[in-house]
Amino acid sequence: MRLLRPALASALRSLRIWGAVLQLLLFLWWDAQAWSYPGGVTQERQERRQKRRARWLTAQLLELGSAFIKLGQLLSARPDVLPASWVEELSRLQDSVPAFSFDTAQALLEQELGERCAEIIDIEEQPLGAASLAQVHRASLRSGRQVVFKIQRPGLERLFRLDLEVMQQVAAVLQRHPQWGVGRDWVSIAQECRRVLLRELDFRLEAEHAARFRQQFLDDPGIRIPAVVWELTTRRVLCLDYVPGIKINDRQALLDAGIDPSAVAEKGAASYLQQLVRFGFFHADPHPGNLAVARDGALIYYDFGMVGTLSQRLRSRLGRMVTAAAARDASSLVRELQAAGVIASDIDPGPVRRLVRVMLAEALTPPFSANVLDKLSGDLYELVYGQPFRLPPELIFVMRALSTFEGVGRSLDPSFSLVAIARPYLLPLMTASGNGPNDLFNQLGRQAVEVGSRALGLPQRLEDSLSRIEQGDLQVQIRAGETDRLLRRLALSQQSAGQSVLLGALTVAAAMLAASTRPVLTIVPVVAAIPVGLSWVKLQARLKRDARIDKLGNP
């Protein structure tokens, strides 16, 4: 009987997850049908429905619990596979769940720490906070040190593994779908989510992240990172120094404490830019709940479960992107994006270049709007969805974190400008990307070697081409993006016209049979017309969608 209970619980859990997935797929199918919109399809109606679906999905993820809350947070970094409205809604997903009992927390501490529990002389029963993975209790050690214990929820790893297994199955189903699987590797996304989520269950990794952050800002008195108590840290328990502070977005409390909110906003933005440009190791979830201000005005960082890294190569590439963006050189920026693998190299860059040019003009034309990064992020999400873009999640986390700091800065100081603060940090990045004299000579040398190599190989290539022409083996392929789209739309229009004629013929046949001596035969053309009619409706929706994409791509 005891063996049956876990099996039954696992089966019920799987059914609950699959029920939510099937409901989501039904919503997606319904939204794709033009006839499901009373009064006709409009962009405004589609956007309203998309926002409702995004809110519904967020609520479902919260109900499904820890693994799915974290999954939603990870998917919010994939605007290349989800619509912008879904990404924006999921990016607000914050896990806040009821705390588990203090007796359970004590039992887990004793199980993990064993005899080391004797070091704890007092621990508060009421947790400071509770989330989907763990809850935090303040405590005092025998040495007098004030600490906090982050204690993992009991049975979480078993539940995680079950949920992740179902996620793999869902990903495999989505991958085989003829529409939703095209251009998206759901199986790889699920595998990456599994790897990240299982790593987050190991609090020793979070302790290493916290120690690295502390080391980075050790010489900066304006930044404070809690120290790790290593001897009281295990896989499921994390012990840190207790560092109290005022929530960063509580402007009134800061003023009451005699702290200048403008200085706090500037310090937060500067510290994050320093993480990106100088260290390449950054906090990937800096929402106001993870930031506080000490009584002396120092900025405090909490929760290092989600971090990101930028390699030297990516930082160098980012420098060249920043240089091209500052010069409003859309062509160079698109080339850098292709070289970085953000844009597929085998596509027509014309429409992408036009969209990038519009984005640069809006984002970099003074006077700068207060929410320039929010707007730029929204434009970026709209640009990459359904297009041949593969944005690294680190870049999305960077954009989101900068947007978060921008919002916090505006709440503290209405005149806050992240662009002005970022300028001195971006200049070294641009210089390091190849604007210095040595880098210029190195680049010229590389180009000279490349040109020389191509020149030496030119005679042989000409000889090969002439031989192929003589043998009749030379093939010439011409690809014009605009022509391809027009031909595709023409083919769809012809298919739609053919189906319209067929529907008309079936309707006439049904009318004639209904008036004949055997009206029961009317069901034959009616049944035959159903799949034809559904196909015709899908074609109309596809034609309208293509027309809308062409309009967006040709401003």
Secondary structure, DSSP 4 states (H G I P E B T S, - for coil): -TTHHHHHHHHHHHHHHHHHHHHHHHHHHHHT-GGGSTT---HHHHHHHHHHHHHHHHHHHHHH-HHHHHHHHHHTT-TTTS-HHHHHHHHT-----PPPPHHHHHHHHHHHHGGGGGGEEEE-SS-SEE-SSEEEEEEEETTS-EEEEEEEPTTHHHHHHHHHHHHHHHHHHHHHSTTTTTT--HHHHHHHHHHHHHHHT-HHHHHHHHHHHHHHTTT-TTEE-PPB-GGG--SSEEEEE----EETT-HHHHHHTT--HHHHHHHHHHHHHHIIIIISEEES---GGGEEE-TTS-EEE---SSEEE--HHHHHHHHHHHHHHHTT-HHHHHHHHHHTTSB-TTS-HHHHHHHHHHHHHHHSSSSPPTTHHHHHHHHHHHHHTTTTB---HHHHHHHHHHHHHHHHHHHH-TT--HHHHHHHHHHHHHIIIIISHHHHHHHHHHHHHHHHHHHHHHHHHHHHHHHHHHHT--------HHHHHHHHHHHHHHHHHHHHHHHHHHHHHHHHHHTSS-GGGGHHHHHHHHHHHHHHHHHHHHHHHHHHHHHHH--
